[in-house]
Amino acid sequence: MPAGKYSVNASKANHAFRSRLTVSRPEFEPRRFRSTVPYYARYRLAYPPELIARVIDLAGLAPGAHVMDLGCGPGLLGIQFAKAGMRVMAVDPEPDMLEAGRSAAREAGVEVDFRQGSSFDLPATEPLALVAMGRSFHWMDRAEILRSLNWRVVPSGAIALFEDNHPRTAENKWLDDMREIENRFGADAASHRAARRSTEYRSHLSYLLESHFSHLVRVGVYIRQTITADDIVGRAFSLSVLSHETLGGRAADFERELRGALGEISADGRFTEIAELAAIVAMRV
């Protein structure tokens, strides 16, 4: 068979395989993160300027290139790209997140165009050189947004998915304890993790490799820092599955149990965190 050609049977089999692995479209909850706003920017891990610079270099962005921060929250990514000289539109469905982002951008002395919208309702925009997403791609209909971005991103443009990862190491024991308590208090958290362990789950890589943006390069920066029990509790409340709105009257019990577990690890309430801040840069072949 000539290279690059498929038989009819092979094409059908491939389609059946993709259909079997495709999970249902996520339910869109535009205000899912509203009670996390006071915690998100303060306690979530920030993206190092070095990582932003490496993504800019990989994507070949020139100063003034148009970047969209999709699912921007309080602008953790968008503000960093603006500091690096890009023109940034930041999009999020949560009005309170947008207000927090505008305040943070003013404090940083940069201009970011914050707009209400989502992957399900993208605002009109000029052609984009880069679409950046920080820990937000999993909330989207991933196949559909990749199809939509194909005609919104310039031919030489790219998509960058940012994430944070914690290696399994003794220093990060506090995270294991947090997740164990999280699984008991947050039914959504347990179900999300179970779904990712399922043989039916499709990774971000799977969707990207099937899209027009199938040339993937991963870059990362490792950090080691000291954090406190307050930081860990704040990080927990920044998660939608553990937000005050989600936990309701159980939020105080969750915090009390988490602080108790943390107190058994460190008497002085100080902990070491080792983490990787990373990005998958997806370009057209």
N, C-alpha and C positions, 0 to 999 in steps of 0.2 A: 504494500500500500504506500503511495507517495507520502512523504513527510508532511505533517500538518493536515492530513485528510482523515476523516473518520468514516467508518462504515455506518450504515443506518442502524444496525444493531448496537454498535458501540455508542453511538450518539444517544439512543434510547436508554441504554443502560446507565450512561452518565447522568442523563436527566432524572432517571428514577432514583439514582444515588443522591443527587442534590435534593430532590423532593423529600426523600426520607430523612435527611439530616436537617432540613430547614425547620426551625422552630417557629411557633406562632408569633405574629406581630405583637410587640409589647403594648400593654395598655398605656395610653398617654394620660399622664396625670400632671397637668401644667403647673400645679402649685405644690407638688410633692416636697419641695425643699424649703418652703416658706419659713418653717420654724427652725431651720438650720442656719439661717442667715447670720445670726450673731456669732456663730462658732466657725463658719466655713473659712473665711479669710484669715482668721486669727490662728486656727489650729491645724488646718490642712497643710501638708507639706508643700512648700513653694518650689517652683521650677527654677533651678540655678541659671544665671545668665550664660554660663558656659554651655549648657544644654541648648538653650535658645540659639546661641551663636552657631552651634554645630548643625542644627536643623536648617537655619538660614543658609549656611554654606552648602549643605546637601541639596536643598531645594533651589539653589542658584538665585536667591532673592537679592535684588538690588535695592538700595535705599528708596523708600517711597512705594515699594510694592504693596499691592492691596491684599490684606490678610483678613480672613474671617475667623473669629474665635466662636465656634458653634457649641452652644451649651456652656456659656462662658461663666456662669455663676457670678461671683464678685470680681471677675476680670483677672484672675491670677495669671492666665496666659496672655490675654490681650494687652495688658499693661506692659508686660515684659517685651512683647514684640514692638509696641509703640516706643519703648525706651531704646530699642535697637534701630529705630528709624523707619519702621513700617507704618503704612496707613491702615488702621485697624477698625473693623466693624465687629462689635461683640454682640452676640445674639443669645437670649435666654427667655424662657416663658415666664419666669418669676419676677414680678415688678420690684419686689424688695431686694432681690439680688442685683438688679440693674441699678437701683439707687445706691447700694453699697459699692458697686463697681465705679459709678460716676464719682462718688466721694473719694475712693482710693486713687482714681486717675488724677483728680485735682490735687490730691496730696503728693502724688508722684510727679506732678508737673508735666503730664503728657495728655494728648488729646486722643480719646477713643470714642467712637460713635456707637453708643449702647442703644440697642433696639430690641423691642419685645418681639419674640418669634420663637420658632423651634425647627427641628428637622422635619416636622410635619407641616410647617407653615413658614417657609423661608421668606424673609423680606427680599424685595427686589434689590439687586446690587449690580455694579459693573463687574466685568470678568475678574475672577480672583486668581492670584498667583499661588495662594496657599490657603487651605482650610485646616485649622488646628482644632483639635478636640481634646480637652483634658478630662479624662475619666467620665466621659459622657456618651461614648459611642454605644455602650451596652444598653442605654435607654432608648435607642432608636430602632426603627425598622432598617437594619443595616444594609440589606440588599437594595432597598428602595432609595435610601439617601445616597448611596454610591452611584446609582444610576442618575439621580438628579444632579449630583455634583459634577458628573462627567461633562455636562454642557455648561456648567457655571465656572469651571476652572479652565484657565487658558491651557493650550496644548502642552506648554512646557511646565505647567504648574504641578502641584502635589497636594497630598493630604498627609497630615501628621497626627497620629494618635499618641497622646501623652499618658503616662501611667506612673504609678509608684509601686515598687515591690520590696518586700522585706525578706532577705535570705533567712533560712532556718539556722539560727545561731543562738547561743546561750544568752547573749545580750538582749535579744528580742523576746524573752520569755513573757514579758508583760503583755505582748501582743497575743500570745496564745491564750493567756488568761482572759483578756478582753473578749476574744472571739468565742471562747467557751461560754462566758456569761451572755454575750450577745446572742448566741444561738438559742439560749433558754428564754431570753426576754423578747427577742425579735423573730417572730415566725417567718417574716419575709426574708431575713438574713439566712436562716436555715434553708429555706426553699431555694433561694438564689444559689447557695453553695451546692445544694443537692443537684440542681439543674446543670451546673458546670461539671459535676462529676459524671453526669449521665453520658452514655454512649451516643445519645442523640444530639448532644451539644455541639455547636459549631463555633469555633474560635474566631476572633477578629481576623486572624491570618487567613482563615478559610475564605471569609467573605472578600477580603482584599485581593487574594490571589485569583479569585473568580471575576474580579471587576476589571475595569480599564486601567486601574492603578495597581498593577500587579508586580512592579519592580520594587521590592521592599528592602529597606536598609534600616537596621536598628542601631540607635546610639543611646548611651546611658552615662550617667555620672553617679558615683557612689558618695554617700555622706555618712558621717558618724557624728552624732550630737547628743548632748545631755538634755533630757526632757523631765518634766515633773508630773506628779499625779494629776495636777490641774490640767496639764497639756493633754494627757491621755483621756481624761473625762471629756474635755472639750472636743477632742478628735472624735470620740464616740458620738457625741451629740450632733456632730456635723454630718453624720451619716443619715440618710433618709430612713433607713430601717430602724434607727435608734433615736430618731428625733423626738422632741417633747410631744409633738403632735401624734406621732405613731405610738409612743409608749403611754401617753395619757397619764393616768394616775399612777402608773408603775415606774415613771421616770425617777422618782426619788428612791424607790427600792433598788432600781438598777444602779444608780450612782452609789448608793450605800454599799451594795455588794461588790461593785467594781473597786471602790476605794479600799474595802476590806481585803480583797485579794491582792491589790497592789501593796498594801501595807505589810503583807507577809513576805513580799519579795524584797522590799527596800524600806528600812526603818525611817530613813530621812526623806522619803518621798521623791528621790531622784533616780533616774533610769537612763540607760544608754540605748539609743536607737541607731541601728545600722540599716540603711535603706538605699535603694537605687531609684533615681528619677530617670525615666527613659522615654524615648519616642520611637515609634515605627513610622518612618517616612516612606510613603507610598507614591511612586511616580509611574507614569506611563512607560511602557516598554519602548 
